[in-house]
Structure formats: C-alpha cells, structure tokens
Amino acid sequence: MSKTLKDCRALDAQDPLRALRHQFSLPEGVIYLDGNSLGALPKTTAARVAEAVTHEWGQGLIRSWNSAGWFDMPQRLGNKIAQLIGAAPGEVVATDSTSINLYKVLSAALHMAAEDAPTRKVLISERSNFPTDLYIAEGLCRQRGLRLVLVEPEDLADALTADVAVLMLTHVNYRTGAMHNMKSVTAAAHNAGILTVWDLAHSAGAVPVDLNGARADFSVGCGYKYLNGGPGAPAFVWVNPKHADRFWQPLSGWWGHAVPFEFTPDYRPAPGITRYLCGTQPILSMVALECGLDTVLAAQPMGGTAALRRKSLALTDLFIELVETHCSGHGLGLATPRDHAQRGSQVCLTRQTGAYAIVQALIARGVIGDFRSGDSSTFRQAQDGPCSGKTGMPDILRFGFTPLYIGFEDIWNAVEHLKQVLETAEWKKPEFNQKNAVT
Ligand SMILES: *Cc1c(COP(=O)(O)O)cnc(C)c1O
C-alpha cells in the first residue's frame, strides 16, 4: 500500500537529520526541490559575509590577507570539501568555476597522455553530459588536434579503445539523475590505458564519493549546488597526488606559484594541488561558500554522507512512489533509474508536452523544481514512456532532493500540488506557457 500523509509525518519524526533543516533560511510556503541547481541560503551566510565586509575588509584592509586567513582560503575550504569526496587533506582547493577548473585538469590529463601515449588522439565523453563540459572539451581538442567522441552511457564500455587518451564523465547526470559507478568505470578505463576526469557537480554533498578509493585521476565540482555556497560560488578541483606535481596546468598564474610573494619573473609551480590555483580569489564568495560547506559538514556527527545518502534515497523513493500512485494517467514517465546504485539525488519525470508549463504552475504554488528541454538532438529517449513529439525526445521535469532541508511531508505536499496542477489542467493557463531566459 502506498504511503499516507501520516506515514510521511512519522518518517519526519524519526529522521535523524531533521535538525539540520534549521540551518537554512527558506521562504515560508516554499518546497524547494532545486538545490541541485542552486542550494538554499544558510542562516549564517548573511551575517558572516557582512562581517567579512565591514570588519575584515573595512577595518582590517590589506592586513586581512594574513590576519583573517584570506590567502589560505582555497586550501582551507578545499580540506573541508575533501571530507565529502574521499580525498585527503591537502588534495583539494576551492577556486574558480567548474568550467575553468575543467579546463585545467583536462589540459593536464591530455598533456600527460600525450607524453605517455602519443598515439592516443581521442577524448571520450557522454553525449548527454552537461554542455559546458563538452564545450571545454571541444575547445581543448581543437587546440591540441584531438578528436572528441561522444557516446551513450550503454556504449561506454565498448568505446574504451586503444586510441583513447582521456575519459571525461560527470558522475551524476544533470538531466536524468543517473549515476555512474566511479570505481568500476575508472578501473575499466585504466585497464585500457585511459586517464579519467570526473565532474562531481551533482555529487558533492549529495552522494558518497570516494576519489582515492576509486583511484580516479582528476576531478572538479561545483560550490553552489548541494554545497550551498551561493550563486556563482567558487568550485573545486582535486588531482590524484601521484599526478599533481607532474605538469603545470596551463593557467599558470601567481597564486599557483611556489613562492608568490618573491615576485620572480619566471614561473615555478607550487608543489601539489596549490599549482591548480590561478589568480586572486573572490574572498567574499569564499566566505559564503564556507558557510555552505559547514551546513553539509554538520551532518558528519550524524553519519555524514552515508546518512545523507540513506535519507536522499528514501526521499526519491517516496517521490517516485507517490507520483506513480497519485498522478497516474497524466502522461508522466520516469527518466531516473529505479536502481539505487544508479540514482543520484534527483528525480526526473518525462512528459511529451506541457512539461515547462507544469513546472511553472508548480513554481506558482511554491513547489520549485525546474525544466530541461528534450529538444536537443543530443538527448535520447528514456527507457519508458511513448515517444512521439517533434524530435521524439520527451521534456523533463527535474526535482532535486537535498536531504539537509527536505522532509518527507514536503514530498507528500509537492506531489499533492503536482496532482492538482494536472487534474485541473491549471498548467494550460497562458501565464505558465511563456518561456523565461533561465529555465
Ligand atoms: C552545474 C554544472 C556545471 C557548472 O559550471 P559553471 O562553470 O559553474 O557554470 C558544470 N558541469 C556540470 C556537470 C554541472 O552540472
């Protein structure tokens, strides 16, 4: 039998992570299912940023690079992130954007491959990877005279051939929520002599990650999604220590220099991950990122990422179950894998038409998710659901579940709203059918 509202309330009452929700300042009446795109605001952030502005900047002025610890923030925050991704202290820096960090690590990986295996001329990724990852890869391939080959996830194993230099994947797919097995994919790549680059944008803070356990080579991730660092928050970068000293990444700025304050005219890379820094960091954004990281680290005494994962799976299971029992007959399909081992912390529903308007109608009711178009020729039909639209690709209604602040009753209420939007055809109203720039 399907769960009731009473069951959902009982699950909230038993939830060991329930208290963590109070770390966030969420608007009254909002059920926020978009923390996979922009994490919620921690209650500490506004005051902490104000203090950094008025006290550290206003009073401390340039002295704060030392006295307020500004200069070491990339490493200090990197050490906090390391705890969430199976990295050791000193292996991660918080810096720049995901796109820029990807340029650095992909360059390093391609450079290493060119030295070790010059006949390998192919970079492999997934066709449904996030566009910026593919665009950065495309730019680098043009620069280096390499070929970018995009495959479907089911064709990945066969694509790991002797001409491949690097495999670049996003651990959890932004569009479908499907998750790769990092350990087995990395092992398969290594067996074929291929280096791996993992993007953790939809993983860090949401699902357990063990970069060292998987023996991955390079990794990047995002600060403003599940890490709650705020819009445009600094991202992060990890390089396997066995590769870190081998190559200077191409954005060889002074923050990555061994002794930046000697101001020497020639570049000498710092040892380890510090060489993956480029220039002066956005300190106010770093301050906000640290508040976000602390909200995730607050789960450590309660079981950390394993406990977050348990709750996340319970939330996504419940959402799927309630949508299937309460909203059947309305043309919704499921793009996210049912198998826990293959599911990130989001659920993506498919619909041939009206997905955008349904999401808008839900947002008007305070249930915030987002829409991802199926128009793109790069997106293949999900396993289930008929397929008859103009391109054959169903659109996606995407819902992210942040176990830090989403509860079981929220799920019940969100599905209740979805049911009403569908049953009353509320989504057909003209105001829900006009597209905004950011979806
Ligand atoms: C969100 C996301 C990004 C974002 O990159 P920016 O440089 O922050 O714009 C990159 N890659 C993936 C896979 C993402 O999900």
The ligand as an SDF file (V2000), in Angstrom:
LIG
                    3D

 15 15  0  0  0  0  0  0  0  0999 V2000
   26.3820   22.8880  -12.8950 C   0  0  0  0  0  0  0  0  0  0  0  0
   27.3990   22.2360  -13.7200 C   0  0  0  0  0  0  0  0  0  0  0  0
   28.4880   22.9630  -14.2040 C   0  0  0  0  0  0  0  0  0  0  0  0
   28.5710   24.4420  -13.9620 C   0  0  0  0  0  0  0  0  0  0  0  0
   29.7040   25.0340  -14.4860 O   0  0  0  0  0  0  0  0  0  0  0  0
   29.9930   26.5700  -14.2170 P   0  0  0  0  0  0  0  0  0  0  0  0
   31.3590   26.7810  -14.6540 O   0  0  0  0  0  0  0  0  0  0  0  0
   29.7530   26.8040  -12.7490 O   0  0  0  0  0  0  0  0  0  0  0  0
   28.9850   27.3670  -14.9840 O   0  0  0  0  0  0  0  0  0  0  0  0
   29.4560   22.2710  -14.9140 C   0  0  0  0  0  0  0  0  0  0  0  0
   29.3470   20.9500  -15.1540 N   0  0  0  0  0  0  0  0  0  0  0  0
   28.2950   20.2340  -14.7010 C   0  0  0  0  0  0  0  0  0  0  0  0
   28.2120   18.7800  -14.9630 C   0  0  0  0  0  0  0  0  0  0  0  0
   27.2850   20.8560  -13.9800 C   0  0  0  0  0  0  0  0  0  0  0  0
   26.2370   20.1660  -13.5450 O   0  0  0  0  0  0  0  0  0  0  0  0
  1  2  1  0
  2  3  1  0
  2 14  2  0
  3  4  1  0
  3 10  2  0
  4  5  1  0
  5  6  1  0
  6  7  2  0
  6  8  1  0
  6  9  1  0
 10 11  1  0
 11 12  2  0
 12 13  1  0
 12 14  1  0
 14 15  1  0
M  END
$$$$
